[in-house]
Every structure is written in structure tokens, then in C-alpha cells.
């Protein structure tokens, strides 16, 4: 019955009706419902913000087993940005916010969206097509694999990403899933069904792999997202709570919330408050992700290499950052 309902759930579109799957509708409905529930009172808010991380962790494990290519988390991320933008423009008291602050938030959110969108689009550039003698020449061969990120070393690795043939004495890898030769530091992703150059991890929020082709854009997108969320939380909280000045930066007074005791007596004020708490909750996880990235880049390894135990010495921190920034 559920599959029949999902098959018949379609919307009119040019060229024919488009099917809407449950994982496309669920994130928007869940996010809005939970945010509206959290604004009722303090106990509902406490329940929702404890539930959200646990729910997302459970869904990540569940969908990773039954539907690895699900767009659930990707749509949750987009819905979160859209919800906070609508909340900021329509509900947060704009009389309490300077025009330049509003422009700054929209600019940071736009830069974040552009970087993450390009991260998703450039992910395919890091996928390795078949090359080398005796190797499969198409990526379809990857789809027969059922193990995650498995590669076997044929000869010793080096620090470069350009592998010569075995007969030339260069470092080459043979992927057991693709049945082809791949460059060093390339790993097979069972979700993307292909090998990825210098794969860092498969990101469920962007529904793509982060690797050599899009790693810098991903880090920039995370930084812009972090700044946008912090700015939103600060502006929203100082608009609905009693603000207090902290310090002055080039003539701009930085405010912080001082008293947020009576937030749930008015529903629209409560929506702003719970939206700010949700933004801060996302900020914590994004900050942890950025710190991990900074540590791995400084050490000259990727998350996949760290998880597999391939701790190869990549010279010093400055050289590692230079290599990362230049995309070498």
C-alpha cells in the first residue's frame, strides 16, 4: 500500500507528471512540524532539540542500509536554510535589525549555498573512469561491488596523485570493485559506485563524495554556513531578547542577548527563539566538522585514510596546506 501511494503521488510538470517520493516530502514536513512544536513551550522545545539529533542519527543509519542514495538529508539541509531565511525576513522584528546586518546575513547564506551547490556539482569530476591496460574501461563495473572503499596496493605508494603503470615503476592501485587501475589515494565509494580521487568522505548532506575535485569548495561552504548561522542566531536573539552591548568593531556595536526568560508568551517570538536555538545546534555539528577537516588537512591525510589507518607522512603542516589550497 505504501509503495502504491508513493507511485501515485505526483505533481504536474512540463513534459509529464513528476513522482514525489516519501524521502522528498518527509524532511520538509518533519522540519516544519518539529519547529512549530518546539515553539509551544519550554518543555516542547527541550523535547524537540533532544529528539532532532537522535532522529537524524537513526535515519542516517537506517537509510544508509536500505536507501543509500536518498536525498532526505540533502533536502533537510536545503529546507533548514529556507526555513531560517523565511523566519528571518518575515518573523524576526526587522525594526531591530540594521539593513547592513540583513544584507550580511543574506550574503553569507548565498555564498554558503553557492559553495555547497558547486561542491555537489563538481563531485563527479573526482570520479575515476577506467584507464590503464587490463582495466575495465567503464564505471559501470563499480556497481557490482558490495564492499565500501576497498583498494589493494599493487606497488609502493608515493605522495603524488599521478600513478604510472606498473611496468614504468609508478605506484598503481587495483580496485577490487571496479577491476581497474586507479591512482594512489583513490578509494571506492559503495554509495557513488565508483572510485574517487583523494576521497575524504561521502557526505550524506550533499548526497555526494568529497574528494580532490571539490574538497576546497566543501570547506569554504562549511565556513560560510557556520558564519551565517552564528549571525542569524545573534541577530534573532538580540531582536527578541533584551540585548546588551559587548564591544565595538569599526563603529559597529556587537550585541549579545541578556534576558530571554519570557520567550514563550508570544508564539512568533517563540518561533524566533527556537529558530535561533536550532541554528546554534547546527553550528555545533558544523564546527566539529570544520575542526576535523582542519586537523586532517594539516596532517596531510583525508578522513578515509585516517579511518583506514593509512597514516602516511605528508611533510609539514605548511606544505600540506599549500598542497591543499593549490589542489595538487
C-alpha positions as CSV (number, residue, x, y, z in Angstrom):
1,X,0.0,0.0,0.0
2,X,2.8,2.4,0.8
3,X,4.6,1.7,-2.5
4,X,1.3,2.2,-4.4
5,X,0.7,5.5,-2.6
6,X,4.2,6.7,-3.3
7,X,3.9,5.7,-7.0
8,X,0.6,7.7,-7.4
9,X,2.0,10.8,-5.5
10,X,2.8,13.0,-8.5
11,X,2.7,16.7,-9.3
12,X,2.0,18.3,-12.7
13,X,5.2,19.2,-14.6
14,X,6.2,20.2,-18.1
15,X,6.7,17.1,-20.1
16,X,4.7,14.9,-17.7
17,X,3.9,14.5,-14.1
18,X,6.8,14.1,-11.7
19,X,6.8,11.4,-9.0
20,X,7.3,12.6,-5.4
21,X,8.9,10.1,-3.1
22,X,8.4,10.0,0.6
23,X,12.1,10.9,1.3
24,X,11.5,14.1,-0.7
25,X,8.4,15.1,1.3
26,X,9.4,13.8,4.8
27,X,12.3,16.2,5.6
28,X,10.3,19.4,4.8
29,X,7.2,18.1,6.8
30,X,9.3,16.9,9.7
31,X,11.4,20.1,10.0
32,X,8.4,22.5,9.9
33,X,6.4,20.3,12.3
34,X,9.2,20.0,14.8
35,X,9.9,23.7,14.7
36,X,6.2,24.6,15.2
37,X,6.0,22.1,18.0
38,X,9.2,23.5,19.7
39,X,7.7,27.0,19.9
40,X,4.7,25.9,22.0
41,X,6.5,26.0,25.4
42,X,9.8,25.3,27.1
43,X,9.3,21.5,27.6
44,X,8.2,21.0,23.9
45,X,11.3,22.9,22.9
46,X,13.6,20.8,25.1
47,X,12.0,17.6,23.7
48,X,12.4,18.7,20.1
49,X,16.0,19.7,20.3
50,X,16.9,16.4,22.1
51,X,14.9,14.5,19.5
52,X,16.3,16.1,16.3
53,X,20.0,14.8,16.7
54,X,18.8,11.3,17.8
55,X,16.3,11.2,14.9
56,X,18.8,12.3,12.3
57,X,21.4,9.8,13.6
58,X,18.8,6.9,13.5
59,X,17.7,7.9,10.0
60,X,21.3,8.1,8.8
61,X,21.9,4.5,9.9
62,X,18.6,3.3,8.6
63,X,18.7,5.0,5.2
64,X,22.4,4.0,4.8
65,X,21.3,0.4,4.8
66,X,18.0,0.5,2.8
67,X,18.4,3.6,0.6
68,X,22.0,4.9,0.4
69,X,21.3,7.4,-2.4
70,X,18.4,9.0,-0.6
71,X,18.0,12.8,-0.9
72,X,16.5,13.0,2.6
73,X,19.5,14.8,4.3
74,X,20.1,17.0,1.2
75,X,16.6,18.2,1.3
76,X,16.7,18.6,5.1
77,X,19.7,20.9,4.6
78,X,18.0,23.0,1.9
79,X,14.8,23.1,4.0
80,X,16.7,24.3,7.0
81,X,18.3,27.2,5.1
82,X,15.0,28.1,3.5
83,X,13.1,28.0,6.9
84,X,15.7,30.2,8.6
85,X,15.7,32.7,5.7
86,X,11.9,33.0,5.8
87,X,11.9,33.2,9.6
88,X,14.5,35.9,9.5
89,X,12.7,38.0,6.8
90,X,9.1,37.6,7.9
91,X,9.0,36.9,11.6
92,X,12.2,38.4,13.2
93,X,11.4,42.1,14.0
94,X,13.2,43.9,11.2
95,X,13.0,47.2,13.0
96,X,15.6,45.8,15.5
97,X,18.0,44.8,12.7
98,X,20.1,47.2,10.7
99,X,19.9,47.0,6.8
100,X,23.6,46.1,6.6
101,X,23.1,43.3,9.0
102,X,20.2,41.9,6.9
103,X,22.4,42.2,3.8
104,X,25.3,40.5,5.5
105,X,23.1,37.5,6.5
106,X,21.7,37.1,3.0
107,X,25.2,37.4,1.5
108,X,26.7,34.7,3.8
109,X,23.7,32.4,3.2
110,X,24.0,32.9,-0.6
111,X,27.8,32.2,-0.5
112,X,27.2,29.1,1.6
113,X,24.5,27.8,-0.9
114,X,26.8,28.6,-3.9
115,X,29.8,26.8,-2.5
116,X,27.8,23.7,-1.4
117,X,25.9,23.6,-4.7
118,X,29.2,23.7,-6.6
119,X,30.6,21.0,-4.2
120,X,27.8,18.7,-5.3
121,X,28.1,19.6,-9.0
122,X,31.9,19.1,-9.0
123,X,31.8,15.8,-7.2
124,X,31.5,13.9,-10.5
125,X,34.8,15.4,-11.7
126,X,36.6,13.4,-9.0
127,X,35.1,10.1,-10.2
128,X,37.7,7.9,-11.9
129,X,36.8,6.4,-15.3
130,X,38.5,3.2,-16.4
131,X,42.1,3.6,-17.5
132,X,45.3,1.5,-17.8
133,X,46.0,-1.8,-19.6
134,X,43.9,-4.7,-18.5
135,X,41.5,-2.5,-16.6
136,X,37.8,-2.1,-17.1
137,X,37.1,1.0,-19.2
138,X,33.7,2.0,-17.8
139,X,32.5,3.0,-14.4
140,X,29.5,0.5,-14.6
141,X,31.9,-2.2,-13.4
142,X,31.9,-0.5,-10.0
143,X,28.2,-1.2,-9.5
144,X,28.9,-4.9,-8.9
145,X,30.9,-4.2,-5.7
146,X,29.2,-4.6,-2.3
147,X,32.1,-3.5,-0.1
148,X,33.0,0.0,0.9
149,X,36.1,1.8,-0.2
150,X,38.3,-1.2,-0.9
151,X,41.5,-0.9,-2.8
152,X,44.6,-3.2,-3.0
153,X,48.1,-1.8,-3.3
154,X,50.0,-3.3,-6.3
155,X,53.2,-1.4,-5.6
156,X,54.5,1.0,-3.1
157,X,52.7,4.4,-2.8
158,X,54.2,7.8,-3.1
159,X,53.0,11.2,-2.1
160,X,51.9,12.2,-5.6
161,X,48.5,11.5,-7.1
162,X,49.8,10.7,-10.6
163,X,50.4,7.0,-10.9
164,X,52.4,5.5,-13.7
165,X,51.9,1.9,-15.0
166,X,53.4,-0.9,-13.1
167,X,55.9,-1.6,-15.9
168,X,57.1,2.0,-15.6
169,X,57.7,1.6,-11.9
170,X,55.0,4.0,-10.8
171,X,52.6,3.5,-8.0
172,X,49.3,2.0,-9.1
173,X,46.3,0.7,-7.2
174,X,43.9,-2.0,-8.3
175,X,40.3,-1.5,-7.1
176,X,38.7,-4.9,-6.3
177,X,35.2,-3.4,-7.0
178,X,35.9,-1.7,-10.4
179,X,38.5,-4.2,-11.6
180,X,40.7,-1.4,-12.9
181,X,43.9,0.5,-12.0
182,X,43.4,3.8,-10.1
183,X,45.8,6.5,-8.9
184,X,47.2,6.4,-5.3
185,X,44.9,7.8,-2.6
186,X,41.8,6.8,-4.7
187,X,39.2,4.9,-2.8
188,X,36.0,3.1,-3.8
189,X,32.7,4.5,-2.6
190,X,29.9,2.0,-2.5
191,X,27.2,4.7,-2.4
192,X,28.5,6.5,-5.5
193,X,29.5,3.1,-7.1
194,X,32.9,4.4,-8.3
195,X,36.4,5.3,-7.2
196,X,37.0,8.8,-6.1
197,X,40.3,10.7,-6.3
198,X,41.6,11.5,-2.9
199,X,38.3,10.7,-1.3
200,X,37.7,12.4,2.1
201,X,34.3,11.0,2.8
202,X,30.8,10.5,1.4
203,X,28.7,13.4,2.6
204,X,25.0,12.5,3.1
205,X,24.0,16.1,3.5
206,X,25.2,16.9,-0.1
207,X,24.5,13.4,-1.4
208,X,27.9,13.2,-3.0
209,X,31.6,12.3,-2.3
210,X,34.0,15.0,-1.1
211,X,37.4,14.5,-2.7
212,X,40.1,16.2,-4.7
213,X,37.7,17.9,-7.1
214,X,35.5,19.6,-4.5
215,X,37.3,19.5,-1.1
216,X,38.2,23.2,-1.0
217,X,34.6,24.2,-2.0
218,X,33.2,22.0,0.7
219,X,35.4,23.6,3.4
220,X,34.5,27.1,2.2
221,X,30.8,26.1,2.2
222,X,31.0,24.9,5.8
223,X,32.8,28.1,6.9
224,X,30.2,30.3,5.2
225,X,27.4,28.2,6.7
226,X,28.9,28.5,10.1
227,X,29.2,32.3,9.9
228,X,25.6,32.6,8.5
229,X,24.2,30.5,11.3
230,X,26.1,32.4,14.0
231,X,24.9,35.7,12.6
232,X,21.3,34.6,12.4
233,X,21.3,33.3,15.9
234,X,22.9,36.6,17.2
235,X,20.6,38.9,15.3
236,X,17.4,36.9,16.1
237,X,18.2,36.6,19.8
238,X,19.2,40.2,20.2
239,X,16.0,41.2,18.4
240,X,13.6,39.2,20.6
241,X,15.6,39.2,23.9
242,X,16.9,42.1,25.9
243,X,20.2,42.9,24.2
244,X,23.4,44.1,25.9
245,X,26.4,45.7,24.1
246,X,29.7,43.7,24.3
247,X,32.3,45.5,22.2
248,X,32.7,47.8,19.2
249,X,34.2,46.8,15.8
250,X,34.8,49.7,13.4
251,X,31.9,51.6,14.7
252,X,29.5,48.6,14.7
253,X,28.3,47.7,18.2
254,X,28.2,43.9,18.7
255,X,25.2,42.9,20.9
256,X,24.5,39.8,22.8
257,X,21.2,38.6,24.3
258,X,20.9,39.2,28.0
259,X,17.5,38.2,29.2
260,X,15.4,35.5,27.3
261,X,13.0,34.5,30.1
262,X,9.6,35.4,28.6
263,X,10.1,33.9,25.1
264,X,7.1,31.5,25.1
265,X,4.3,34.1,26.0
266,X,4.0,35.1,22.3
267,X,4.1,32.5,19.6
268,X,6.0,34.5,16.9
269,X,8.7,35.5,19.4
270,X,9.0,31.8,20.4
271,X,9.5,30.9,16.8
272,X,12.4,33.3,16.5
273,X,13.9,31.9,19.7
274,X,13.6,28.2,18.8
275,X,14.9,29.0,15.3
276,X,18.0,30.6,16.9
277,X,18.5,27.5,19.1
278,X,18.1,25.3,16.0
279,X,20.8,27.4,14.2
280,X,23.1,27.1,17.2
281,X,22.6,23.3,17.3
282,X,23.6,23.1,13.7
283,X,26.5,25.4,14.4
284,X,27.9,22.9,16.9
285,X,28.0,20.0,14.4
286,X,29.4,22.1,11.6
287,X,32.1,23.5,13.9
288,X,33.1,19.9,14.8
289,X,33.2,19.0,11.1
290,X,35.4,22.0,10.3
291,X,37.8,21.3,13.1
292,X,38.2,17.7,11.9
293,X,38.9,19.0,8.4
294,X,41.5,21.4,9.6
295,X,43.2,18.7,11.6
296,X,43.3,16.2,8.7
297,X,44.4,18.8,6.2
298,X,47.2,19.9,8.5
299,X,48.4,16.3,8.8
300,X,48.1,15.8,5.0
301,X,45.6,13.0,5.1
302,X,42.0,12.5,4.4
303,X,39.3,11.2,6.7
304,X,39.1,8.0,4.7
305,X,42.9,7.4,5.1
306,X,42.7,8.1,8.8
307,X,39.8,5.7,9.2
308,X,41.6,3.0,7.2
309,X,44.9,3.6,9.1
310,X,46.8,4.9,6.1
311,X,48.8,7.5,8.1
312,X,51.4,8.5,5.6
313,X,53.7,11.3,6.5
314,X,52.9,14.2,4.2
315,X,55.7,16.5,5.2
316,X,55.0,19.6,7.4
317,X,51.7,21.5,8.0
318,X,52.6,24.5,5.8
319,X,53.4,22.2,2.8
320,X,50.2,20.3,3.4
321,X,48.1,23.4,3.4
322,X,49.9,24.7,0.3
323,X,49.2,21.4,-1.5
324,X,45.5,21.5,-0.4
325,X,45.0,25.2,-1.5
326,X,46.6,24.7,-4.9
327,X,44.7,21.5,-5.5
328,X,47.8,19.4,-6.0
